[in-house]
């Protein structure tokens, strides 16, 4: 298996725009609202949005903490930062900066809450990054980490072998594709307590471009094409098959998001 490309390498301008479109689908909007509710940011709090991406969670945090609070959104990919900056331009309580989760440019215990969605699975040194997160959270502060295990995916296909090959290849886009299985103990070792896990499922029963799964087919296909013997024709056939299944009423996709809530010791 090749080394997983970095998040910065994966999210160029085109991929960043594609991901923003996926994050604006109704099913992901609902997921984002549930995640923010679990964090429960309050007026006046100081928040950090780690791996802020296109700034949608940053915007949600900013509206919750209000103008008496403050939100720092960081990301490693410049195209994501540009999108986030535009989205949050009218929110004076928000700062958007390029940042590295391994070395956060912040003082000790300076944030009340932290949110990181689909971030730590991209990080080589997860334990070091979690200790760095703990450093910047004040005692009693709250964190929510969202990660995915793609082996939880159930995706109907008329060619199950090809479907498995696509998903197994997609797993190679991150260094830790099964992170949720070990994240609770890693968080506890880093200094977090009361670690709890909630499953937030994504379920699509129709082939609809305005859903997470159909939107993700472009990103997954672009990554998988040319890897592990999968050709562009294989990817085109996979996508055409999914569309046919939708036309016949047989489209089915389900994926679990694992939401970890915790407090800083």
N, C-alpha and C positions, 0 to 999 in steps of 0.2 A: 504494500500500500504506500502511495506517495504521501509525503508530509502534507497535512492539511494547509491550504493557503490561508494567510492571515485575513482577519476581518477587513483590514484596510485594502488588501488586494482584491477581495471579493466584491466589496461595495464601491464600485466605480459609479460614475454619474448615472449611467443607464440602469444598473442594478438597484441603485438607491431609489430611483423613480419608480421602478417596478415594485420594490418592497413597500414604498409609501402607498401605492395603489392597493396592494394586498391588505395593508393595515387600515385602510379606509373602508373595507368591506363590512357589511352589517354584523357578520358573525365575530369579526375581530374587534369591532367597536364594543360589542356586548362583553367580550372577554376583558377588554381593557377597563371597562367600567367596573367589572367584578373585582379585578385586581386592585384598582384604586380604592374600592370600598373596603377591601381587606387591610390595606395600609392605613386607611382613615386619616389622611393628613388634615390638620386643623389650622385655623387662621393664626397667623403669626409664626408658624413653625419654619425652620430652616431645612430645606430638602435638597437632596442630590439625586439626579436621574442619571444613572451610570449606563453608558451605551444608549444614549437618548435617541439615536436614530433620527427619524424625520421630525421629532419634537412633539409627537402626539401625547405621550405620557407627560412630557415636560409641561405642556400647556395645561393638562388636567391637574397636575400638581400646583401650578401657578394659580389657577382659579380657586383651588381649595385653600391655599395658604393666604391668598389675598395680598394686597399691597403692603400689609404689615409684616409679611413673611418674605422669604427669599428662596429662589430655586436656582441651582447650578446644574446645567445639563452638559454632560461631556460625552464625546465620542471620538473614535480614532480615525474615522473616515471623513475627509474634508467634504465630499458631496453631501453626506448626511448632515454635517454641521451647517452647510449652506441652506438646506431645506428647513432644518430646525430654526435657524436664525430668522428666516422669512416668516415662519409660522408664529414665532413668539415675539415678533418685532414690536407689537403693541402692548407688551406686558413688561413694564419697567422692573418688576421684581425678578426677572429672569436674566441669567447670564448663560451664554452658550460658549463653550471653550473646547478646544482640542485637548484630550486628556487620555492618560493611560491608567487602566484599572490597577496595574501593578505598583504605580507610584502616583498616588493622588496628590494633586497640588492643593492641599488644604491642611489647615492646622488640626491638631488633635481635638477630638470631641467637639467639632464645630457644627455638626448636623443633628437635627432631631429625628429625621426620617430619611430612608434611602430606598430607592427602587431600582432594580436591574432586571430587565426582561430579555431573555435570550442572549445573555452576555457571557456568563462564566464558562459555558460550554466551549467558547472560542479561546479561552485562556489556557496557556500551557501550564503555568504554575498556579493552579486554583487555590491551594492552601495559602500561599503567600499573598495572593490577591484578596482572599477573605480576611486575612489578618490586617491587611491594609484598610479594608472596609471597616473593620472593627475599630481601628485606630481613629477614624474620623467621626465615628458616631458617639454621641454623648451617652453616659451611663443611663440605662432605661430607654434609650432611643429605639425606634422600631425600624425593621427592614423587611422588605418583601423581595424575594428572588424568584423569578419565573424561568423554568427550563423545561426542555422537551426531551423525551426519549422516543426517537422515531421508530423503535421497535414496537411501540404501542399503536402504530398506525394500522388501520384496517382500511384497505383501498380495493374496492371490487375491480376485477379485471378478467377478461376472457383468456388472458395469458398470465397465469400466476407466476411462472418462472421468470418471465421478463419483468413483471411487477416487482418481484423480490430483488432482481438484479439492479433495477433502478433505485430502489430504496436503500439497498446495501451500499451502492455507490454514493448516494446522497449523504449517507452517514460519514463519508470521508471528508466532507466539507468542514468538519470541526474535529478538534483533537479529543473531545470527550463526549461522544454521542449518547452515552448512557449515564450522564452525570447525575440525574435525579436519584439513582440508586445509592449514591454515596454522599449526597450533598448534606443530608441532615447531620451526620457525624462530623463532616468537615466543618460545618458552621459551628457546631458545639466546640470543636477543638480550637476554633479561631476566637472564641470568647462570646458566643451568642447563647442565650438560654430561651426556654419555652419555645423551642423550635417545633412548629406544627406544619403539616402538609395538607393542602386541599387540592383536589383534582378539578380542573376546569376543562371540560371536553369541548372540542370543536367537532360539530357533526354537520355534514353536507349530504343531502339526499337528492340533489339535483345537479346536473351539469350546468352551472351558472357562472359566467365570468365574474359576477359580483359576490363570489364566495372565496374563502381562504384557499381551499384546495385547488380550484381551477386557476386562481391567480398564481399559486405557487408552482404550477406545472412549468411555467416559463423559466423560473429560477432553477428549479430542479433539473429540467431538461438541459439548460445551458451548461450546468455544472457536469452532469453525467455524460453528455455527449463526448465521445472520444476517450472515455475512461473505462477500464475493465472490459474492453471489447464491445462496448455499446456505441453504435454508430448514430449519426444524425438520422438515418432511416429508422433505426430502432426507436429512437425518441419520438419521431413523427408518428410511427405506428402506435406507440403507447398512447399518445395524445388523441389520435383519431379513434382508437378503441374506447377511450373514456367518453368521448363525445357520442359515439354510437350507443354506448350503454345508457347515457342520459336520454337519448332519443327513444330508447326502448323501455324507459322507466326503471332501469337497473343500476343507476349510479348510486354509489355508497362510499362515503369517506368518513372516518372517525380518527381523531388524534387527541391524546391527553396532554394538557399543559399541567405541570406540577408547580404549584404555588407554595413557596416556603415562607412562612411568617416567623419572626423571631424578635427578641429584644437583646440589646447590648447589656452584658453583665455589669 
